[in-house]
Amino acid sequence: MRISKFQLAIILSAILVGIGGFWLWQKNSYSKEILKLEIIAPSEATMGEEITYVVKYKNNGNVRLQDPILIFEYPAGAVPTEGEDTRITQSLDDIYPGQERNLSFASRLFGKEGEIREAKALLQYTPRNLNAQFESETIVTTVISHVPLTFELDLPSRIEADQEFSFALNYFSNSEYPLSDLRIKIEYPGGFSFSKATSSPIGESEWNVGLLNRAEGGRILITGSLRGEVQEAKIFKATLGTWKEGKFTLLREAIKGIEITRTRLLISQEVNGSSDYIASSGDTLHYVIFFKNVSEKTLENLFLVVSLEGRPFDLESIKSDSGAFQQGDNSIIFESKSVSRLRFLGKGEEGKVEFWVNVKEEWETFSEQDKSFVITDRIILSDVSEEFEVKVNSSIEIDQTVYFEDEVFGNQGPLPPQVGAPTTYTIVWQAKNLYNDVQNAKVKAILPAQVSLTGSVFKEGEALTFDQASREVVWEVGDLSAGTGSFKTAPSVAFQVRLTPSVLQQGNIAQLIGEVRIQADDLFTEQSLSAVDSSVDTTLPDDNSVTAQMGVVQ
C-alpha cells in the first residue's frame, strides 16, 4: 500500500511532536529522591525519659523547592515536652539547592517495656518550574527499654472454693517524671465474686490512682470468693496505665494464676468471746483460734502462724502459753511439739490455740484521712490461710476545768467563798475525738443546789441548755471528725456559774459542778461511745491562783 504525501506529512509531524515532548519531559523531570529526609532519635529510651527527634532535610538537586510543608507525628503514647499536639504541621522557607536544615521535637515516651514507638515525618513541596506537588516520607523507631514502675499481684497460689480471701495490687513509681492520670484495671476470672476493696473502685474492677511522684506508691486490697472445680486454674490479670485524651496507654501488667483446692481445714476465731468483737483503746484482747479437720484424712505435724498488723496493737504486750514469739515481733508461731492437736488432728477433730495482746491507750495519727482503724491477724495453718479484722473504736474525751481568775468573764465575789455571799466561777469544757469520725456528740453535767448559771456564755458551737428540774447542763457538740484535739482544733465552750454557799457548807469545801460526761456515735464501728471527767469543787485544782485553803467556805 502506497502512502500519500499528506499521510507522510502527518506521520513526520507526530514523530517530531513526540521527540519534542520527550525532550521537554526529560528537561523538566524531577526525582523526589533528590530531597533527603531523615529523623535522628535514640534507638532505646526509658519510659518517661525526655528524648529529642531531630528532623533533617537537604536539597541534593539543582532546583529550588518551593512552599515546603513539614508534617511531624509523635509516636503513640508520647507526651510532647512543650505541650503541643501530637501532630505538627509547619510551613518552611523555600529550600535552595544544596541547602540543609534541622528541626527538633522533644517528648517523653510512655508505654509497656519492649514496645516499639514510631515517629513519622512528611515533607511536601513543589519544585520550581513545575506545577506538581511532591512529598517525601520517613520514619524512626524507638524501643521502650525500661519502665521504672513496680506493679505486682500479691495472690495466694491456692485457695479453697467459696472461701472468702484477700489479695493485693501493689504499685510503686521510680520514674524521674511524675506520672499522672494513672488507672488500674483488673480482669477477674469466671467464678470470682467481688466483696470489697480498701480503695473505692469504679464499679468493681477499676481504680483511679491519679498522680504518682518518684518513690510514691500504694496498695489496693481486694476481698472476694472464687467458685470452681478442684485443681481448676483461675487467671487474674491486672493492668496499670494512663488515660489521656480518651486513650489508654498500658505501662505495666501483672498476670497470676490461682488453683482451686479441696477444703482440708476450717479456721475461725473469737476475740474476748465474740466472733465480731469491736476493740477500744486500752483493751486487753484474748484471741482464741479454732481449727477443724474437714478432710477424709488424719493430719499430722501441722504448724500455725499468726501475724498481727495494725498501729493500735501493743506488740510488746503479747502473751501466749503455747506460742513462740520474739518480744516486739508481730508473729506468733505455734508448733506441733507445743500443741497436741497440731501434732495429730483426726478426721472431724477440732483444736485451738490462744494468746493475749493489748490495744494501746494512744497511737499516732497523721492527717484527717488517717482514720477508721482496724487491727488484722493473718493465720497460716499448713497450706491454708485466713485473715480476720477487728474494728477499733474512736477515743473521745471531755476536759472540764474551772477558774476564778480568767480573762473571759472577770469573776467577782469573796474568795474563800462566804455563806450567803455569791462568788462567780468560769467553767470550760473541751471535747476531743481521735481515731474515727463521730456524730451526735453531747456533753452533760449536773449543777449542785447552791450553784446557778449567770447566763454568761463564751462558746464555739451550739448554745448551752439548762433543765431547772434536773439541774442538768447540756452542750450539743454535734459532729467531730477524727483527729479533733490532735492535729485539728478541739471545740470548747466556757460558761459562768454563781455559788452562794449555805450555812451547812460552812467550814467545808463546796462542789461547783458534778462529773461531766460526753457521748457520741462512732460512724465507723457503729458503737455508742462515752467518756467522763471528774467533778470540780472550790479548791479549783486547775487555777494556780487559788490554794486549797481558799476553797473552804467561811
C-alpha positions in Angstrom: 0.0 0.0 0.0 1.4 3.3 -1.0 1.4 6.2 1.5 0.3 9.6 0.2 2.3 12.7 0.7 -0.4 14.0 3.0 -0.2 10.9 5.2 3.6 11.1 5.3 3.5 14.7 6.4 1.1 13.7 9.3 3.4 10.8 10.4 6.5 13.1 10.3 4.7 15.8 12.4 3.7 13.2 15.0 7.3 11.9 15.3 8.6 15.5 15.7 6.0 16.3 18.4 6.9 13.1 20.3 10.6 13.9 20.1 9.9 17.4 21.3 7.7 16.3 24.2 10.2 13.7 25.3 12.9 16.4 25.3 10.7 18.7 27.3 9.8 15.9 29.8 13.4 15.0 30.2 14.4 18.6 30.7 11.7 19.1 33.4 11.7 15.7 35.1 12.3 15.6 38.8 13.0 12.8 41.2 11.7 13.0 44.8 14.8 11.2 45.9 16.7 14.4 45.4 15.3 15.6 48.7 16.9 13.7 51.6 14.7 13.5 54.6 15.6 11.6 57.8 14.8 11.6 61.6 17.5 11.1 64.1 16.4 9.7 67.5 17.7 7.2 70.1 17.0 3.6 69.4 16.1 2.9 73.1 14.6 5.0 75.9 13.4 4.6 79.4 9.7 5.3 79.9 9.1 8.9 80.9 12.6 9.9 79.7 12.7 13.1 77.6 14.1 12.4 74.1 14.6 14.7 71.1 13.6 13.9 67.5 15.9 15.8 65.0 14.3 16.0 61.6 17.0 16.7 58.9 16.3 17.6 55.3 18.6 18.5 52.4 18.1 19.5 48.8 20.6 17.5 46.8 19.2 18.8 43.4 19.8 21.9 41.4 16.2 23.2 41.6 14.7 25.3 44.3 11.9 23.6 46.3 9.0 26.0 46.9 6.3 26.2 49.5 7.6 23.3 51.6 5.3 22.0 54.4 6.6 19.6 57.2 4.2 17.3 59.0 5.7 15.6 62.1 3.8 12.9 64.0 4.8 11.9 67.5 4.6 8.2 68.4 1.5 6.8 70.1 1.7 7.4 73.8 4.1 10.3 73.5 3.7 13.5 75.6 5.3 16.5 73.8 7.5 18.5 76.1 6.1 21.8 75.0 2.5 20.5 75.3 1.8 20.7 71.6 -0.5 18.5 69.6 0.9 15.1 68.7 0.7 16.0 65.0 2.6 19.2 64.0 2.1 20.9 60.6 4.7 23.6 59.9 5.3 25.8 56.8 9.0 26.2 55.9 11.1 28.6 53.8 12.0 27.6 50.3 14.8 25.0 50.1 17.6 26.0 47.8 19.9 23.6 46.0 22.5 22.2 48.5 20.7 23.7 51.5 20.4 21.6 54.6 18.2 22.3 57.7 17.3 20.7 61.1 14.1 20.9 63.2 13.8 19.4 66.7 10.8 17.9 68.5 11.1 16.8 72.2 8.8 14.5 74.0 8.5 11.7 76.6 7.6 8.2 75.6 5.1 6.1 77.6 4.2 2.5 77.1 5.0 -1.1 78.0 8.5 -2.4 78.3 9.7 -3.7 74.9 7.1 -1.8 72.9 8.3 0.0 69.7 7.3 3.6 69.3 7.3 5.0 65.7 7.7 8.7 64.8 6.9 9.9 61.2 7.9 12.9 59.2 6.4 14.0 55.8 7.7 16.9 53.7 5.5 18.3 50.9 7.0 20.7 48.3 6.8 21.9 44.7 10.0 22.1 42.5 10.5 25.4 40.7 9.0 25.5 37.2 6.7 22.5 38.0 3.1 22.6 39.0 3.1 19.1 40.5 3.5 18.7 44.3 5.9 16.1 45.6 6.3 14.6 49.1 9.0 12.6 50.9 8.3 10.5 54.0 10.5 8.8 56.6 10.0 7.1 60.0 12.2 6.2 63.0 11.6 3.7 65.8 12.5 3.8 69.5 12.1 0.8 71.8 10.9 1.4 75.4 13.7 -0.5 77.1 12.8 0.1 80.7 9.6 1.0 82.7 10.6 2.3 86.2 7.3 1.1 87.7 6.7 -1.8 90.0 3.3 -3.5 89.7 2.5 -6.8 91.3 -0.4 -9.1 92.0 0.1 -10.5 95.5 -2.2 -13.5 95.2 -2.1 -16.9 97.0 -1.2 -19.8 94.8 -4.1 -22.0 96.1 -7.5 -21.2 97.6 -10.4 -23.2 98.7 -13.6 -22.9 96.7 -16.3 -20.5 98.0 -14.0 -19.4 100.8 -13.5 -15.6 101.2 -9.9 -14.5 100.7 -8.0 -11.3 100.1 -5.3 -10.3 97.6 -3.4 -7.2 96.9 -2.3 -5.0 94.0 1.0 -3.3 94.8 2.3 -0.4 92.8 5.4 1.9 93.1 7.0 4.5 90.9 10.7 5.1 90.5 10.2 7.4 87.5 12.0 10.7 87.5 9.0 12.2 85.7 5.7 12.5 87.6 3.1 10.0 86.2 -0.4 11.4 86.0 -3.9 10.2 85.1 -3.0 6.6 86.2 -5.6 4.0 86.3 -5.5 0.3 87.4 -7.8 -2.3 85.9 -8.2 -5.9 86.8 -9.8 -8.8 84.9 -11.3 -11.3 87.3 -11.7 -15.0 86.2 -15.0 -16.6 85.8 -16.5 -17.6 89.2 -15.0 -14.7 91.1 -17.4 -12.8 93.4 -16.2 -9.3 94.5 -16.9 -8.4 98.1 -15.0 -5.2 99.0 -11.8 -3.3 98.4 -9.8 -0.9 100.6 -9.9 1.8 98.0 -13.2 2.8 96.3 -13.2 1.3 92.8 -15.0 2.4 89.7 -17.5 -0.4 89.5 -15.7 -3.4 91.0 -12.6 -3.6 88.8 -11.0 -0.1 88.2 -9.2 2.4 90.4 -8.1 5.9 89.7 -4.6 6.2 91.1 -4.1 9.8 89.9 -0.6 11.3 90.2 2.5 9.4 91.3 5.7 11.2 92.0 9.0 9.4 92.3 9.2 7.0 95.3 5.4 7.0 95.7 3.1 4.0 95.6 0.2 2.3 97.1 -1.6 -0.9 97.8 -5.2 -2.0 96.9 -6.6 -4.8 99.0 -9.4 -6.8 97.3 -11.6 -9.3 99.1 -13.9 -11.9 97.4 -14.5 -15.5 96.9 -14.0 -17.9 94.0 -16.1 -20.8 92.7 -14.6 -23.7 90.7 -13.7 -27.3 90.5 -10.9 -28.8 92.5 -7.5 -28.3 90.7 -9.0 -25.8 88.3 -6.7 -22.9 87.5 -8.1 -19.3 87.6 -6.2 -16.5 86.0 -6.2 -12.9 87.3 -4.9 -10.1 85.0 -4.2 -6.5 86.2 -3.0 -3.6 84.1 -1.6 -0.2 85.1 -1.7 2.6 82.5 -2.6 6.2 81.8 -5.8 7.8 80.3 -5.0 10.8 78.1 -7.5 12.3 75.7 -9.7 9.2 75.8 -6.9 6.8 75.1 -5.4 4.2 77.4 -1.7 3.6 77.3 -0.6 0.4 79.0 2.5 0.8 81.2 2.6 -2.4 83.3 0.6 -5.6 83.6 0.6 -8.5 86.0 -0.8 -12.0 85.4 -1.1 -14.7 88.1 -3.0 -17.9 88.5 -4.6 -19.5 91.5 -5.6 -23.1 91.9 -8.8 -24.3 93.5 -8.0 -26.8 96.2 -10.1 -29.1 98.3 -11.0 -27.8 101.8 -8.9 -29.6 104.4 -9.1 -27.2 107.4 -11.6 -24.7 108.6 -10.3 -21.8 110.7 -12.3 -19.5 112.9 -11.6 -17.2 115.8 -13.1 -15.4 118.8 -11.8 -12.2 120.4 -12.9 -11.8 124.1 -15.5 -14.5 123.5 -17.1 -12.8 120.4 -16.7 -13.5 116.7 -17.4 -9.8 115.9 -15.7 -8.0 118.8 -15.0 -4.3 118.4 -11.9 -3.1 120.3 -11.3 0.1 122.2 -8.1 1.8 123.3 -6.6 0.2 126.4 -8.4 -3.2 125.8 -6.7 -6.5 126.6 -7.7 -8.8 123.7 -8.0 -12.6 124.3 -7.7 -14.3 120.9 -8.9 -18.0 120.6 -8.2 -19.5 117.2 -10.1 -22.7 116.3 -9.1 -25.2 113.6 -11.0 -28.2 112.4 -10.0 -31.1 110.1 -12.8 -31.5 107.4 -10.8 -33.8 105.1 -11.0 -37.5 104.9 -7.5 -38.0 106.2 -5.7 -37.6 109.5 -3.4 -34.5 109.5 -0.1 -34.7 111.4 2.7 -32.3 112.4 0.9 -29.1 111.5 2.2 -25.6 112.3 0.2 -22.4 112.8 1.5 -18.8 112.4 -0.4 -15.7 113.5 0.8 -12.4 112.1 -0.6 -9.2 113.7 -0.8 -5.9 111.8 -2.2 -2.5 112.9 -1.0 0.6 114.5 -3.2 0.2 117.6 -1.5 -3.2 118.6 0.9 -3.0 121.5 3.2 -5.8 120.3 5.3 -5.6 123.4 2.3 -7.0 125.4 1.9 -10.3 123.5 1.5 -13.3 125.8 0.9 -17.0 125.0 1.3 -20.2 126.9 2.0 -22.4 123.8 3.1 -19.9 121.1 6.7 -18.8 120.4 7.4 -15.1 119.7 10.1 -12.5 119.9 9.4 -9.5 122.1 8.3 -6.7 119.8 7.8 -9.1 116.8 4.4 -9.2 115.1 4.2 -13.0 114.6 3.4 -15.9 117.0 4.3 -19.4 116.0 2.5 -22.5 117.3 4.3 -25.8 116.7 3.2 -29.4 117.0 5.6 -30.1 119.9 3.7 -27.5 122.0 0.1 -28.1 120.8 -1.1 -31.7 120.8 -3.9 -31.1 118.2 -1.3 -29.8 115.8 0.7 -32.9 116.3 -2.3 -35.2 115.4 -5.7 -34.0 114.1 -8.1 -36.8 113.2 -11.0 -36.6 110.8 -13.6 -34.2 112.1 -11.5 -33.2 115.2 -11.0 -29.6 116.3 -8.2 -27.9 118.1 -7.5 -24.4 119.3 -4.6 -22.0 120.3 -4.8 -18.7 122.2 -2.9 -15.6 123.0 -3.4 -12.2 124.6 -2.4 -8.7 123.3 -3.2 -5.2 124.4 -4.6 -2.3 122.4 -2.5 0.9 123.0 -4.0 3.7 125.0 -3.0 6.1 122.3 -1.3 5.8 118.9 -0.1 8.2 116.2 -2.4 9.8 113.6 -1.0 11.9 110.8 -3.8 13.6 108.9 -7.6 13.9 108.7 -7.6 10.9 106.3 -5.7 8.8 108.8 -8.8 7.2 110.5 -11.1 4.2 110.6 -8.5 1.9 112.3 -8.6 -1.9 112.1 -6.3 -4.5 113.6 -5.7 -7.5 111.5 -4.5 -11.0 112.2 -3.5 -13.4 109.4 -3.5 -17.1 110.2 -1.5 -19.6 108.2 -2.1 -23.2 109.1 -0.2 -25.6 106.9 -1.2 -24.5 103.4 -4.4 -22.8 104.5 -4.6 -19.1 105.3 -7.3 -16.9 106.7 -7.4 -13.2 107.6 -9.6 -11.5 110.2 -10.2 -7.9 111.0 -11.3 -6.2 114.3 -12.5 -2.7 114.1 -11.3 -0.2 116.7 -13.5 2.4 118.3 -12.6 6.0 118.4 -11.4 7.6 121.6 -13.5 10.6 122.8 -12.6 12.8 125.7 -14.1 15.7 127.6 -11.9 18.0 129.7 -13.5 20.0 132.5 -11.6 22.9 134.1 -12.8 25.6 136.5 -11.2 29.0 137.2 -11.7 32.1 139.3 -9.0 34.1 137.7 -9.8 34.2 134.0 -9.9 36.7 131.1 -13.3 35.6 129.7 -15.8 37.0 132.2 -13.9 38.6 135.1 -15.3 36.7 138.1 -16.3 38.5 141.3 -17.1 37.7 144.9 -15.3 36.7 148.1 -12.5 34.2 148.0 -12.6 32.0 150.1 -16.4 31.8 149.4 -18.6 33.1 152.3 -22.0 31.9 153.5 -24.8 33.8 151.8 -22.4 35.8 149.5 -22.3 35.0 145.8 -19.0 34.1 144.1 -18.7 33.5 140.4 -16.5 31.0 138.6 -15.8 30.1 134.9 -16.3 26.5 133.8 -14.6 25.4 130.5 -15.5 22.3 128.6 -13.3 21.0 125.7 -14.3 18.0 123.5 -11.8 15.8 121.8 -12.1 12.9 119.3 -9.1 10.9 117.9 -9.5 8.0 115.6 -12.8 7.8 113.7 -15.5 10.3 112.7 -18.3 10.6 115.3 -21.7 12.3 115.3 -24.3 13.5 117.7 -21.7 14.3 120.4 -23.3 15.7 123.5 -21.9 16.8 126.9 -23.8 16.7 130.2 -23.2 17.6 133.9 -25.3 18.4 137.0 -25.1 21.6 139.0 -25.4 21.4 142.8 -28.3 23.1 144.5 -26.3 26.1 145.6 -24.9 26.8 142.1 -26.7 28.5 139.3 -25.9 29.8 135.8 -25.3 33.5 135.4 -26.2 33.4 131.7 -22.8 34.4 130.5 -21.5 32.0 127.8 -18.5 32.2 125.6 -18.9 29.3 123.1 -17.8 27.6 120.0 -20.8 25.7 118.5 -24.3 25.4 119.9 -25.5 27.2 123.0 -25.9 25.6 126.3 -29.2 24.5 127.7 -30.2 24.0 131.3 -33.0 22.0 132.8 -34.1 23.6 136.1 -35.8 20.5 137.3 -32.9 18.0 136.8 -30.3 20.8 137.1 -28.5 19.3 134.1 -26.4 21.5 131.8 -26.2 20.2 128.2 -23.9 21.2 125.4 -24.8 19.9 121.9 -21.4 19.5 120.2 -22.6 17.7 117.1 -20.2 16.0 114.7 -16.5 15.6 115.5 -14.1 14.5 112.8 -11.1 12.2 113.5 -8.1 14.0 114.9 -10.1 16.6 116.8 -7.9 17.7 119.6 -4.8 16.1 118.0 -4.0 17.9 114.7 -7.3 19.6 114.5 -8.6 22.3 116.9 -10.9 20.9 119.5 -14.2 22.8 120.1 -14.8 24.3 123.5 -17.4 26.3 125.5 -17.0 28.5 128.6 -19.8 29.5 130.9 -20.1 31.3 134.2 -21.7 29.9 137.4 -22.6 31.5 140.7 -22.1 29.8 144.1 -24.0 31.1 147.1 -22.9 28.8 150.0 -25.4 27.7 152.6 -24.8 27.6 156.4 -24.5 23.8 156.1 -21.4 24.2 153.9 -19.5 26.5 156.3 -16.1 25.1 157.0 -16.3 22.6 154.1 -15.3 22.5 150.5 -18.2 23.1 148.2 -18.8 21.3 144.9 -19.2 23.6 141.9 -20.2 21.0 139.2 -20.6 17.3 139.1 -19.0 14.7 136.9 -19.2 15.6 133.2 -19.9 13.0 130.5 -19.6 13.1 126.7 -21.5 10.7 124.5 -21.2 10.2 120.7 -21.9 7.7 117.9 -18.9 6.2 116.1 -19.6 6.2 112.4 -17.0 3.5 111.6 -17.8 0.9 114.3 -21.5 2.0 114.7 -21.0 1.9 118.5 -22.1 4.4 121.2 -19.1 5.9 122.9 -18.7 7.8 126.2 -16.1 9.3 128.4 -16.1 11.3 131.7 -14.1 13.8 133.6 -14.2 14.3 137.3 -16.3 16.8 139.3 -14.7 20.1 140.4 -15.0 21.8 143.8 -14.0 25.2 145.2 -10.3 24.2 145.6 -10.0 24.7 141.8 -7.1 22.3 141.0 -6.6 23.9 137.6 -6.4 27.5 138.9 -2.9 28.2 140.2 -4.0 31.4 141.8 -6.3 29.5 144.3 -4.9 27.4 147.2 -6.7 24.5 148.8 -7.4 26.7 151.9 -9.0 29.3 149.7 -11.6 26.7 148.7 -13.0 26.3 152.3 -16.3 28.1 152.8 -16.1 30.8 155.5 
